[in-house]
Amino acid sequence: MGAGAPRQLTAIKWGVGANIVAAWLVTIPAAAVVAWIAYAILHTAGL
């Protein structure tokens, strides 16, 4: 996928792209939850 990808679409390993998308779908919401928890703790502590 991306620059230097083979010209034939059948030669592309689509599973790699699916793994990348799945990782982003987990990582971004998880980061949001961690940020919200940190904000809630600091806001409650008055910092």
N, C-alpha and C positions, 0 to 999 in steps of 0.2 A: 504494500500500500504506500502511496505517496511517491515522492521523486524516485526515479529509477525503477519503478514497478514494471514488471513485464508487460508487453503489449497485449498478451492474451489474458482476458479476465479469468479464464479457468486456471491460470498459473498462480494467481494471487491466493495467499493463504488467508481466507476470510475469517478463520477462527481467531487469528491474532487480533484483527480489528474488533471482533465481538468481545474478546477479553478486555481490550482497552476500554470499550464503551461500558462494559459491566463494571469495571474498576471505577470509572468516573461516576457511574450511577450510585455506587456505594460511598465513594470518597467524599463527594461534595456534600451530601446530606449529613454524613458523619462529622465533617468539619464544622458545619453549621450548628449541629447539636453541641459539640465541644465548645464552640465560641459562645453559644447562648448560656451554657452552664457557667463558663468563666465570667461572663457578664453578670449573671444573676448573683454569683457569689460575691464579686467585687462590688456590685451595686448595693447588695444587702449589708455588706461590711462598711459601706459609706466611703469607699475609695473611688 
